[in-house]
Amino acid sequence: SSGINAEWPLRPGTLFFTPLFNKSTVEMKYFVLLSVVVALSAALTLRDVQDRPEALQGYFDTLMEIYRKLKSLGRETVCGQTVSELIDLLGLPDFLDGIVATARGWICNSILS
């Protein structure tokens, strides 16, 4: 027998064996897997945007148009309303909620003011 048991590897600097799959190693493996999935998703999205720069420009144009409309309403009005209320107030379709939320955040957090 080689003297190595199923509890290998040794923890450096100690005389104790640690199990191969303890809680921290399992968490680390999930973290690495999640990181790979996020990186791949970001790469695919970036490739899609690079293939269609007009889509990104269209998004930015829409965002700036909504920002200007919200800015004209005034900070107190915009920041006192929910995103859903602002969508109704501006007569926009519900699928623009992310863009409205971004523009509202810019106004309420004084990002572009």
N, C-alpha and C positions, 0 to 999 in steps of 0.2 A: 504494500500500500504506500502511496506517495505521501500520506500524512495530510493531504488537503481534503477537507470535507465540503459538504454542500453549502456551508456558510461562507464560502469564499466570496468576495475578496476581503482582505484585511483592511481595516481602517488605519491609515497612516498615523504613526506616532502612538499607537495603543497596542495592547496585547490582546484586545478583544476582537472577536469576529463580528461582522455585521452581515445581516441577511442581504442577499442579492437584490431583493425587491422590497425595500422598506418604504415607508410613506413618502419620504422626500425624493427617492429615486422615481417612484411612480408619478409624483407631481411634476418632477423635472421632465419626464418623458412626455406627459400631456402638454406641458409648456412648450417643449420643442416642437411637437406635432402641431399645436395651435399656431406657433410662429411660422412654420412652413406653410400652413394653409393660408394665413394672412398674407405672407409674402407672395405666394402664387396668385392670390386674388388681386393684390395690388398690381402685380406685373401684368396680368391679363387686362385689367382696367386701364392701365397706362398705355398698353399696346392699342387698345380699342380707341382711346382718346387720340393717340398719335396718328392712327389711321383716319380719324375723322376730326380734324381740328375745328371744323365748322360747328360741331356739336358743342364743344367747349366754349366757343365764342358765343353761340346762341344762349347757352346757360348763363354766361357772364352778362350778356346784354339784358336778359330777362331779370336777373338779379339786380342790376343797376336801375332798371326801370321801376321795379317794385320798391327798391330803396328810396328812389326819388319821390314816389307816391307817398310812402310812409313818412318820409321827412317832411313833406308838405302838410301832413296831418298834425305834426307837432309831437315832440317827445312825450309829453304827458298823456296824450291820447293813445299813442302807439304802445307805450310801456304799461298803460293801464288796461290794455286789452289782451286777451289770449290770442294765439295764432289763429285759431278757428274763427274768433270774432273778427279779426283783421281780414281774413279771407272773405268772410261774408260782407264786411264793410266795403271792400274793394271790388266785390263781385267776381272773385277769381275762382277757378276750379280747385277742388280739394287736393288734387295731386301736386299742387305747388306749395304745399305746407312746409316742405323743407327749405325752399327758397325764401318764403315769407319769414320763417323762423330765423334764418341767417340774417336777413335784412333787419328784422326787428332787433336781433342781438347787436348788430352794428350800431343801431340808434340808441338802444337802451344802455349799452356799455360804452357809448361815445367813441366808437372805434374810428369812424370816418368824420367825426364832427370837428 
